[in-house]
Amino acid sequence: MNKLFGGDSVQIHALLNPSADELEGLEQSIKVMRAQVEAFTNDTPAEERNAATFPLATALITHVDAQLVTEGLELMEMIAYQQWQQQEEQ
């Protein structure tokens, strides 16, 4: 993986091999952000939902768990589609 992402970069190594504390902190952040996103209702404007969903998706993508990464990518796809749809309506 290091060759794919540019050799012996310390930052890439840290991203691909988080410590237990870093992973726990990321998971706590995901829990907080997920609760915020889940609290929205159908009446919440899409812009407000997307503004809160984007950081959650970003955090999920940076996780080492493939299922969470997939969830983050799906959220990003949803946000991109909603933005495209909104522009088409204008």
C-alpha positions, 0 to 999 in steps of 0.5 A, spaced: 500 500 500 505 504 501 508 504 494 501 505 491 500 512 496 507 514 495 512 510 498 514 511 505 510 517 507 509 518 515 502 521 514 500 515 509 503 510 514 499 513 520 492 513 515 493 506 513 495 504 520 492 508 526 493 506 533 488 503 537 487 510 541 486 514 534 481 508 531 477 509 538 477 517 537 475 516 530 469 511 532 467 516 537 466 522 532 463 517 527 457 516 533 456 523 535 456 525 527 451 519 526 447 521 531 446 528 529 445 526 522 439 521 524 436 526 528 434 530 522 427 529 519 424 529 512 422 536 513 430 538 514 432 542 508 437 538 504 442 543 504 442 542 512 442 534 512 448 534 506 452 539 511 452 534 516 452 528 512 459 530 509 463 530 515 460 523 517 461 520 510 469 523 510 470 520 517 467 513 515 471 513 509 478 514 513 476 508 517 480 501 516 473 497 516 471 496 509 464 496 511 464 503 514 468 505 508 463 503 503 458 506 507 461 513 507 462 512 499 455 511 499 453 517 503 458 521 498 454 518 492 448 520 495 450 527 497 453 528 490 446 525 486 442 530 491 447 536 489 446 534 481 439 533 482 438 540 485 442 544 480 438 540 474 431 543 477 434 550 477 
